[in-house]
Amino acid sequence: MNLDAIFTLIKDKNLKCPNCGSDFKEPEYFNLMFKTDVGAREGNIAYLRPETAQSIFTNFKLVYDNARMKVPFGIAQTGKAFRNEISPREFLFRCREFEMFEIEYFCHPNKLNECHDFDSVKAMKVNFFDGKKQSAVKIGDLVKKKLIKTRWHAYWLALFYKFFLDLGIKKENLRIREHMKKELAHYAEACFDIEYKFPFGWREIHGNADRKQFDLTQHAKFSKTDLSIFDEETKKKFIPYVAAEPSQGIGRAMLAFLFDAYEFDKKRGNVVLKLHPKLAPIKVGIFPLVNKLDKEAKKVYNMLKEDFSCLWDRSGSIGRRYARADETGVPVCSTYDFDSLKDDSITLRSRDSTKQVRIKISELKDKITKFLNGEKLEKLGKVVK
């Protein structure tokens, strides 16, 4: 509905504010872009960017010429973006200033289905929501049924769906939703969101659009600059086609990871933040069993901190230190005890299972690396109680 139609409906139905009963004012447009003056005088207006993508398009020819790339290839960008949200809310989910990243993946417009890596994802099952119902579907079937029009678009969508699963998001909390025609951006041929089931409902944490040739064509038109590239096969120039644009806010993604990682463990009586090791800000905790062992334990800490982000904690009982590390999301902790003085070994404890093994200090770096890369703790040393 346009503004006139909205205001007509308000008057015809005699609609009032449900909170205070006052009349609604006449509707007006609201610009989600931040507007500001540049320089000492007013009138030199600029807008803060609402996405990072456009610098990729304006610099496309420079990157293409200097990197000596051939399609298909992608250009990635990360940085701050700004939206003048009417109502920032839901913690990190909707902010006026946020970090985001985008990739523009450029292809030949006649080769949108020549995706050399498509076979690696076509059997992957995803939760797909078509606007009416949700079902588990193979990526390959979505392409067969033309629900996703090109293999390149399907490949990048699958890649980021897998990215979230690999870093700890639960399958039941993740789905792909297709944009309906009425919500599709004017530049997009198609767009899909990867959504996460937050406590406040399903919300987008990743967007992936088929942007066609719109952006490069428009920049070429208004800048009077040739942004086409030469095709060696056909000996003709063409404007590259953006077959996929993976795009997401860093804060939104991190919020989803935090929700899925957060768990109150009744048996332990404390919170356990089960962040994937790749996301955990601190990888290893090093604790002396008692303060008398500080000097020896500190040597282990100094050895490990060259390779891992480490936590040193000597305060309180060992149980309380484990609990603090669990709440911080530290995947593995090592305790230097009196036996360590005799056998040059140390106890490693897993955050998630609470199982413990003895490891030779000389093998510690290698064993911790294997654990952080997914190997089970029990396979790395002798299990102890």
C-alpha positions, 0 to 999 in steps of 0.5 A: 500500500502507498501512503495515501492508501494507508491514510485512507484506511486509517480514516475510513476505519477511524483507527486510533492508537491502541495505547493512548487512544489518540489519532494517527498522524498522516503517514510519511516515508522513513529513510533507513539510511543515516544522513550527515553533513560532510565538512565545515558547512551544511548542505554537503550531504552524505549517507553512511553505507547500509551495506558493504557490497557497493565498494566491491562493485566500484572497485571491481575493475581495479581488483579484476585487473590487478589480481588477474582473475578469470570468472568465476571468482569472488571478491569479499568485503568486511566492515561496518554498515549502518541502518537508521532503525526506528526501533533497535531491539533484541540485543545484538539482532537489530542495531544501528551500527554493526559489522557485516561481510559480503561476497560477490561471486562473479560468473559468466552470464551463460555459465551459471550452472557450470559449478565445478563444486556442486557435486560436493553439496548436492546430496546435503539435506537442508530444512527448506521453508517455502512460505507455507511449510518446512521440509527436509530437502536435498540441495540437488532437488531444490535445483532440479525443481527450479526452486533455486535457479542456478547451481552456483547460487545453490552451492554458495547457499549450501556452503554457508548452511554447512558453515553454521552447522559445522560451528555448532548450530543445531539442525532443528534451529536452522532453515532456508527461507525463500524470499517471496516476490513482494519482498524481493529487492528490485535488483535481485533475480532470487534471494534466500535467507538462512534463518535461526530459531531465536527465542523471539522467533525465526529470524535471518542470520544470513542472506544470499541473493542472485543480483544478476548484472544490475550493480555493474551495469548501473555503475558503468552507466552513471560513471561512464566507465566500461566495467565489462571484461573480455571473454577469451573463448567467444572473443566478446566482452560481457558484464559479469553476473553476480550468481550469489551474494553471501551476506551476513551480520557478524553480531547476528551470527554470533548471537545465534552461536551463543544461544545454541552454546548456552546451557545450564548444567543441572548436574554441575550446578553452573552454566556451560558455554559450549562454543565450538573450539574455533569460536571460543575466545580462550582455547586452553586453561592452565591451572596449578593444583595448589599455589606451591606449584605456580612456578612449574605450572607457569612454565607450561602456560608460557609454553602454550601461550605462544600457540593458543589463547590461554587462561591462567587461573590460580584462585580458589578450588580447582572445581571453582576454576573449572566452573569459571572456565566452563562459563567462559566457554574454554574447551579444554583445561590442564591442571598441573598437580604433584604427580606432574613433578614425578612423571612430567605429565599433566591432566587435560579436562574436556569442558563438554564431557568433563572427562580427564586424561593424562598427557605428557607435557612434551606432547601437550601442544600436539594433543591440544591441537588435535582435540581442538580440531575435533579428536575425542579426548579419550583417544589422546591419553590415559583416562583418569577419574 
